[in-house]
Amino acid sequence: MLADAARLAERDAEYLRRRQRPVVAPLYEEQDVASLMPRFVCVPYDTPFAVAPGVRATFVDAGHILGSASVVLECSENGATRRLVYSGDIGRRGLPIIRDPRPPNGADAVIMESTYGDRDHSPVADMPEQLARVVRDTAARGGRVFIPAFAVGRAQELLHDLETLRHSNAIPAIPIILDSPMAIAATATYAAHREDLDLRERLVRTTRDFLSFEGVELAQDVDASKALNSRNGPMVIIAGSGMVEGGRIVHHLLRGAPDPRNTILIVGFMADNTLGRRIVERRSVLRILGEDVPLRARVEVLNGYSAHADRRELHDWVRAVRGGRPDRLGVFLVHGEASAQDAFAAELGADGLAVTVPEPHATHSF
């Protein structure tokens, strides 16, 4: 993922340079990733380790994607210890494959995400049937289901549910294509780390070669991706990128968005000023790869597939962290749009918490 992000940043910088616009230099390049990799040290969940004199850290399962962690920092000075919790991205309860988030118990201050601090998701349990409905309806029209998906987490959850639906004959036996080298590599990583998956899930527990399912085709290279254009009949194509800002999904939508038989299925957060957000808004014309493309395909949004906790789940998480220390906890909200942060800050404030939405470059003590 680090190498992929470096390539994207370098590509974006070159795009700006060619158009004689102000260039934002990449934070790091691919050569930096190569020198960084040998420096990684793996630390299991729930295992404290020293960071610096007087500072100890512990990773706790955040339930967002494979390996995601909240971080507990215990800082000791002059005989006193303060406990800071950084949430990272907090996952949802009941998602397939990944274990539920486990909030750390007790803190003096929390830095936490607020992506969905102003809304609740549809229940996780409703998502497979909603997915089945979209696939059945689109197949009946002779169309394709295009799913922009994050390569890590979302793609694997969709494969899990589609395979479950195929086994139960809830969807027709049409091809399911995973068209993302990053998602294919990530899926192999999931398969190699079953110990960190939710073994309560039947398919996770019983599938020998996890996520390598009978009905799934892997489009490893560009030629395999392009060959999909010449195939006939309904199919499901899962492709990157998650917010439709690049990757193979853009090329599929260039051809597929004008066809009313097709469906664009949105299964995750779409930030402002992204092509994904414009699709969610159902703009009549989309700008794709420099072309104006009419949007005639159906657009379906299943926000229950989000890997981010919703307002209620975020509130439950911070209540658990609060524990038995209600008068001492300060909450700093980050990683959210202003409207979501303001709404969530008001809700937590009504619950008696001291909430701050930090400005860029501000410093705070606790």
Secondary structure, DSSP 4 states (H G I P E B T S, - for coil): -HHHHHHHHHHHHHHHHHTT------S--HHHHHHHGGG-----TT--EEEETTEEEEEEE-SSSTT-EEEEEEEEETTEEEEEEE--S---TT-SSBPPP---S--SEEEEE-TTTT--PPPGGGHHHHHHHHHHHHHHTT-EEEEE--TTTHHHHHHHHHHHHHHTTSS----EEEE-HHHHHHHHHHHHTGGGB-TTSHHHHH-SSTT--TTEEE--SHHHHHHGGG--S-EEEEES-TTSSSSHHHHHHHHHTT-TT-EEEE-S---TTSHHHHHHTT-SEEEETTEEEE--SEEEE-GGG-SS--HHHHHHHHHHHHTT-TTT-EEEEESS-HHHHHHHHHHHHHTT-EEE-PPTT-----
